Amino acid sequence: MIAYCGPAAVPDDLWTRWNVDPLLIAILAALALAVARSRPSDTRAGWGAIVLMLVIFVSPLCALSSALFSVRVLHHVLLIAAVAPLLALAFPQRRAGTPSLAMLVAAHAVILWLWHTPGPYAWGLASLPAYWLMQASLLGSAWLLWRAILVPAQSGSALVALAATIGQMGLLGALIVFASRPLYPVHFASTAAWGLAPLADQQLAGLLMWVPAMLPYLGAGVWIAWSNLRSSEPAL
């Protein structure tokens, strides 16, 4: 049973499966109001985050994530590697503080691994409170991590944090790719309609977490390193 987004989508009904949950719409409207009241330089990032959340939670991608583990992982990757950094730009942390960047890296890694182990993953889809705990903890921990990474005063630590996050996500993705059997029973019966065996769906999910999910972190690392090099160049 999938507690949110409804039963697994099939190709014939996918484009009719829009999610118009009133509570979700109210939350997104409240976020839009907060973005509209933020500083002008932060507005575009905030609107970008809202558009991505509409894709993740309102569009038929929500129902497709009930059918395919690979789409559920795409959903999570968009939350932590796209929505979270955009929200961090829209609502930034102005200076280094507590908790430390190392603690945020560790907490986010634990949360990410926990929700992608078979037992907690199944529980996270089995009830509405568990589902929203999964979403809130993934997004919340990623947002706090990105806010700390983007503080200019700790660029050196930020590069280490980005490297550590890339490493742990790559390891998790590799473990999912090279698992010898399907690990997520909630999707066993729903992949065939999409022309995939459960193991192939799982391998695709691992590849998404192993390679594409790293790109925003790599991009942020390159940008931070380049900014540091430019700022250290002597003025002519």
Disulfide bonds with the S-S distance in Angstrom:
Cys5-Cys62 1.55
